[in-house]
Amino acid sequence: MLFRQRASSSLAAGVVLTCAFAASGCNNGNGATAPGSTSLYVVGAQGNFRSINTAMNAAPEGETIDVQAGTYGERVIVTKRGMKLRGTSAVLDGALLDGRGIGIHVNGAPDVEVTGFTVRNFERGIVIENAANTTLRANEVHSNNSKDGSTAPPLAAGVSLFEGVVLIGATNAQITDNVLRNNGHDGLMIMGASRNNTVRGNRVRDNGAQTTPGQFG
């Protein structure tokens, strides 16, 4: 099975914006655009911001956030229309936090693009919720697992969160050319009145190790 579709879900409440950038801490600068980038919002050791959320908060709708190579301990929430998150060997790692919650949560914002990220060690890697025209392309989402125990019970409403990518009320999303692997339950779950979404060219494998009866897709 490549992905599972369900009718309803509940997300973990109270997601806290925190950050622990592995290389340089969480302070943002206000310097000029980083060399070699046309974006005004560049995150990384050579950028003018040290955290993705700080850049996101500073940028207006429709801006591009370029995230340089590095490992970032953040839970990123996207609520602005048209934001483009573009990673270059950028890793979001829940292990730098407590492993709870969602790595990237596109929450109600239309026309968002997320490309070039590795998202790992959260409970859910990427969630698109009540958003239209989201593009997820060329990301690797892996090792997102339930933190409630080494083996979670079969999935039921309100039990465990342990998926790679989840669509809830998502419309016209493009989920293409991603690698979705080694997540505790589904690599990709589509649910909650999602419709007209395109899923193409993804590699989905070795998910479901925390799910009875075992691995699937």
Secondary structure, DSSP 8 states (H G I E B T S, - for coil): ---EEES-----S-----B--TTT-S--------TT---SEEESTTSSBSSHHHHHHHS-TT-EEEE-SEEE-B-EEE-STT-EEEEEEEEEEGGGTTS-SEEEEEES-SS-EEEEEEEESSSEEEEEES-BS-EEES-EEE----SS-SS--S--TTS---EEEEEES-BS-EEES-EEES-SS-SEEEESS-BS-EEES-EEES--TTSSS----
